[in-house]
Amino acid sequence: MRSLNDHHLQALLDDDAPCGDLTTQALGIGAQTAQLEFRARQPMTVCATEEAVRLFELAGAQAQLLVCSGALAAPGELLLQAQGPAAGLHRAWKTAQTLVDWASGIATATAAIVTAANGVAVACTRKNVPGTKVLSVKAVRSGGGIMHRLGLSETLLVFAEHRLFLGESPDQTIARLRQTQPEKKIVVEVSSLEEALRWTAAGCDVLQLEKFTPEAVAACRLALDGEPSRPLLAAAGGVRADNAAAYVAAGANFLVTSAPYTAQPKDVQVIFRSAT
């Protein structure tokens, strides 16, 4: 399943070669028949191979998908292959490779946190690189993660920056949100145990524990154990593969992270062959 449609993919091709491929044209090799392979150089959770195949097709070549997004690939494994005029393969080559490199980096980083969380949901934030949301979401899902928020329009998340402008108690805020948005879960970000207790008493559904250490999450969980209706605890801020298990052990109900968006891209090897 592709996340980027032909319009978006064609725009990527046009951005890279707005007036054609000068080198290929100058060398006069565009009409020669060629073959190309994408192979994984390292273990990775693959993403965007569907988009890469379509890029080659839009550039006038034929391509075959061998490893789908979400699958694990071993070093040396063949991900896709393409054949056709050298002009088409050269035109799509770098755009397709970069897309798979970058998206597989996000997917692999997400998968590492998901593995460390051992069954507890890993939710990625909306702090993707601007302009990359659609493919970033695909990469997160390919790695086994879920989306924390796709944007501002559909979720209620009350930050301290919102509360600066409220001249009312937490109880009044929650009651007002329940009345105006009865179908929505109310998430409140807190930065201390005192705030967590205050908003729990007010009746929020989820506490987003911003930059709490695992020890602080455990203390919060213990303090809320006696509450009649405990909110879910979301550990957020600084959650990575190397500390995800500690947050889960501390009692977090799910993890919120932006870490995959800054992951190192994976390395896809591209092998060209002349078919003439």
C-alpha positions as CSV (number, residue, x, y, z in Angstrom):
1,M,0.0,0.0,0.0
2,R,1.4,3.4,-1.1
3,S,1.1,6.4,1.1
4,L,2.2,8.9,-1.6
5,N,0.1,9.1,-4.6
6,D,1.3,9.7,-8.2
7,H,0.9,13.4,-7.9
8,H,3.3,13.5,-4.9
9,L,5.7,11.1,-6.4
10,Q,5.8,12.9,-9.7
11,A,6.5,16.1,-7.8
12,L,9.6,14.5,-6.2
13,L,10.9,13.4,-9.6
14,D,10.3,16.9,-11.1
15,D,12.1,18.5,-8.1
16,D,15.2,16.4,-8.7
17,A,15.2,16.8,-12.5
18,P,13.1,19.9,-13.4
19,C,14.7,20.2,-16.8
20,G,15.9,16.6,-17.4
21,D,19.0,14.7,-16.4
22,L,21.9,16.7,-17.9
23,T,24.6,14.1,-17.4
24,T,22.7,11.2,-18.9
25,Q,21.6,13.4,-21.8
26,A,25.1,14.7,-22.4
27,L,26.6,11.2,-22.4
28,G,24.0,9.9,-24.8
29,I,23.3,6.8,-22.8
30,G,19.6,7.3,-22.1
31,A,18.2,4.8,-24.6
32,Q,20.4,1.9,-23.5
33,T,18.7,-0.9,-21.6
34,A,19.7,-1.3,-18.0
35,Q,18.8,-3.2,-14.8
36,L,18.9,-2.0,-11.2
37,E,18.6,-3.6,-7.8
38,F,18.0,-2.2,-4.3
39,R,19.5,-4.3,-1.5
40,A,19.7,-3.8,2.2
41,R,23.2,-3.1,3.4
42,Q,22.2,-3.7,7.1
43,P,19.4,-5.2,9.1
44,M,16.3,-2.9,8.7
45,T,12.6,-2.6,9.0
46,V,11.8,-1.7,5.4
47,C,9.6,1.2,4.4
48,A,8.6,3.0,1.2
49,T,9.6,0.3,-1.2
50,E,6.1,0.6,-2.7
51,E,6.7,4.3,-3.4
52,A,10.2,3.5,-4.8
53,V,8.8,1.0,-7.3
54,R,6.2,3.5,-8.5
55,L,8.9,6.2,-8.9
56,F,10.7,3.9,-11.4
57,E,7.4,3.2,-13.2
58,L,6.6,6.9,-13.5
59,A,10.1,7.4,-14.9
60,G,9.4,5.0,-17.7
61,A,10.9,1.8,-16.4
62,Q,9.4,-1.5,-15.1
63,A,9.9,-2.5,-11.5
64,Q,9.1,-5.4,-9.1
65,L,8.5,-5.1,-5.4
66,L,10.2,-7.9,-3.4
67,V,10.1,-6.7,0.2
68,C,7.1,-4.8,1.4
69,S,7.0,-2.0,4.0
70,G,7.0,-3.4,7.6
71,A,9.0,-6.4,6.7
72,L,12.4,-7.2,8.2
73,A,15.3,-7.3,5.7
74,A,18.6,-9.0,6.3
75,P,21.9,-7.5,5.0
76,G,22.2,-8.2,1.3
77,E,18.5,-9.0,0.9
78,L,17.0,-7.9,-2.5
79,L,14.3,-5.3,-1.9
80,L,13.2,-4.4,-5.4
81,Q,14.5,-4.5,-9.0
82,A,13.9,-2.4,-12.0
83,Q,14.7,-2.6,-15.7
84,G,14.2,-0.3,-18.7
85,P,15.9,2.6,-20.4
86,A,19.0,3.9,-18.6
87,A,17.4,7.4,-18.7
88,G,14.4,6.2,-16.6
89,L,16.5,4.3,-14.1
90,H,18.9,7.3,-13.6
91,R,16.1,9.7,-13.2
92,A,14.4,7.8,-10.4
93,W,17.4,6.3,-8.8
94,K,18.4,8.8,-6.1
95,T,14.9,9.9,-5.2
96,A,13.8,6.3,-4.7
97,Q,16.9,5.3,-2.8
98,T,16.7,8.4,-0.5
99,L,13.0,7.7,0.2
100,V,13.7,4.1,1.2
101,D,16.8,5.0,3.2
102,W,15.0,7.7,5.2
103,A,11.7,6.0,5.8
104,S,13.4,2.7,6.7
105,G,15.4,4.6,9.3
106,I,12.2,5.8,11.0
107,A,10.6,2.4,10.7
108,T,13.6,0.6,12.2
109,A,13.9,3.1,15.1
110,T,10.2,2.8,15.8
111,A,10.5,-1.0,15.8
112,A,13.4,-0.9,18.3
113,I,11.3,1.1,20.8
114,V,8.3,-1.2,20.2
115,T,10.5,-4.2,20.9
116,A,11.8,-2.7,24.1
117,A,8.3,-1.7,25.2
118,N,7.3,-5.4,25.0
119,G,3.6,-5.1,24.3
120,V,3.0,-1.6,25.6
121,A,1.9,0.8,22.8
122,V,4.4,3.2,21.4
123,A,2.8,6.4,20.1
124,C,4.8,8.8,17.9
125,T,4.0,12.5,18.1
126,R,3.2,15.0,15.3
127,K,6.8,16.4,15.5
128,N,7.8,14.9,12.1
129,V,9.9,17.0,9.7
130,P,7.4,19.5,8.2
131,G,6.1,18.3,4.8
132,T,6.8,14.6,5.5
133,K,3.8,13.7,7.6
134,V,2.2,11.1,5.2
135,L,5.3,9.0,4.8
136,S,6.4,9.6,8.4
137,V,3.1,8.0,9.5
138,K,3.6,5.1,7.2
139,A,7.1,4.6,8.6
140,V,5.9,4.7,12.2
141,R,3.2,2.2,11.4
142,S,5.6,0.0,9.5
143,G,7.7,-0.2,12.6
144,G,4.8,-1.3,14.7
145,G,4.0,2.1,16.3
146,I,0.8,4.1,16.5
147,M,0.2,7.8,16.1
148,H,-0.2,9.9,19.2
149,R,-1.7,12.8,17.4
150,L,-2.0,13.3,13.6
151,G,-2.6,17.0,14.1
152,L,-4.4,19.6,16.2
153,S,-7.9,19.2,14.8
154,E,-9.1,15.9,16.3
155,T,-7.6,15.5,19.8
156,L,-7.7,17.3,23.1
157,L,-4.3,17.8,24.7
158,V,-4.2,20.5,27.3
159,F,-0.7,21.9,27.8
160,A,0.6,24.3,30.4
161,E,0.7,26.8,27.6
162,H,-3.1,26.5,27.3
163,R,-3.6,26.8,31.0
164,L,-1.9,30.1,31.2
165,F,-5.0,31.6,29.7
166,L,-7.6,29.9,31.8
167,G,-9.1,31.7,34.8
168,E,-10.7,28.6,36.2
169,S,-10.0,25.5,38.3
170,P,-9.0,22.2,36.7
171,D,-12.5,20.8,37.7
172,Q,-14.1,23.6,35.7
173,T,-11.9,23.1,32.7
174,I,-12.6,19.3,32.6
175,A,-16.3,19.9,33.1
176,R,-16.4,22.4,30.3
177,L,-14.5,20.2,27.9
178,R,-16.8,17.3,28.7
179,Q,-19.8,19.4,27.8
180,T,-18.4,20.9,24.6
181,Q,-16.5,17.8,23.4
182,P,-18.3,14.8,25.0
183,E,-16.9,12.2,22.6
184,K,-13.2,13.1,23.1
185,K,-10.7,11.8,25.6
186,I,-9.2,14.6,27.7
187,V,-5.4,14.5,27.8
188,V,-3.5,16.8,30.1
189,E,0.3,17.3,30.1
190,V,1.8,17.7,33.5
191,S,5.3,18.2,34.7
192,S,5.1,17.3,38.4
193,L,3.4,14.8,40.7
194,E,1.4,17.7,42.3
195,E,0.0,18.6,38.9
196,A,-0.8,15.0,38.2
197,L,-2.8,14.6,41.4
198,R,-4.6,17.9,40.7
199,W,-5.7,16.9,37.2
200,T,-6.5,13.3,38.3
201,A,-8.9,14.7,40.9
202,A,-10.5,16.9,38.2
203,G,-11.2,13.8,36.1
204,C,-8.9,13.8,33.1
205,D,-8.7,10.6,31.0
206,V,-4.9,10.6,30.3
207,L,-2.0,12.2,32.0
208,Q,0.9,13.0,29.7
209,L,4.0,12.9,32.0
210,E,6.4,15.3,30.4
211,K,10.0,14.5,30.9
212,F,9.3,12.4,34.0
213,T,12.1,9.9,34.8
214,P,11.1,6.3,35.2
215,E,11.4,6.8,38.9
216,A,9.0,9.7,38.8
217,V,6.6,7.7,36.7
218,A,6.7,4.9,39.3
219,A,6.0,7.5,42.1
220,C,3.1,8.9,40.2
221,R,1.7,5.4,39.6
222,L,2.0,4.6,43.3
223,A,0.3,7.9,44.3
224,L,-2.6,7.3,42.0
225,D,-3.2,3.7,43.0
226,G,-5.9,4.7,45.6
227,E,-7.8,7.0,43.2
228,P,-11.3,5.7,42.2
229,S,-10.8,6.5,38.5
230,R,-7.2,6.5,37.6
231,P,-6.2,8.1,34.3
232,L,-3.9,6.4,31.9
233,L,-0.3,7.4,32.3
234,A,1.7,8.3,29.1
235,A,5.4,8.7,29.5
236,A,6.6,11.4,27.2
237,G,9.7,13.4,26.5
238,G,13.0,11.6,26.1
239,V,11.6,8.1,25.5
240,R,14.0,6.0,23.5
241,A,14.8,2.4,22.8
242,D,17.4,2.3,25.6
243,N,15.0,3.4,28.3
244,A,11.6,2.3,27.0
245,A,11.6,-0.9,29.2
246,A,12.3,1.2,32.3
247,Y,9.3,3.4,31.6
248,V,7.1,0.3,31.1
249,A,8.4,-1.3,34.3
250,A,7.6,2.0,36.1
251,G,3.9,1.7,35.2
252,A,3.4,3.7,32.1
253,N,0.3,2.6,30.1
254,F,1.9,3.7,26.9
255,L,4.9,5.6,25.6
256,V,5.0,8.8,23.6
257,T,8.0,9.6,21.6
258,S,9.5,11.7,18.8
259,A,12.8,9.9,18.7
260,P,12.2,7.9,15.4
261,Y,11.9,11.1,13.4
262,T,15.6,11.9,14.0
263,A,16.9,8.4,13.4
264,Q,19.8,7.8,11.1
265,P,18.6,6.7,7.7
266,K,19.3,3.1,6.7
267,D,21.7,2.3,3.9
268,V,20.2,0.8,0.7
269,Q,22.8,-0.5,-1.8
270,V,21.9,0.3,-5.5
271,I,23.5,-2.0,-8.1
272,F,23.3,-1.0,-11.8
273,R,23.9,-3.4,-14.7
274,S,23.9,-2.8,-18.4
275,A,21.6,-5.1,-20.2
276,T,23.0,-4.5,-23.7
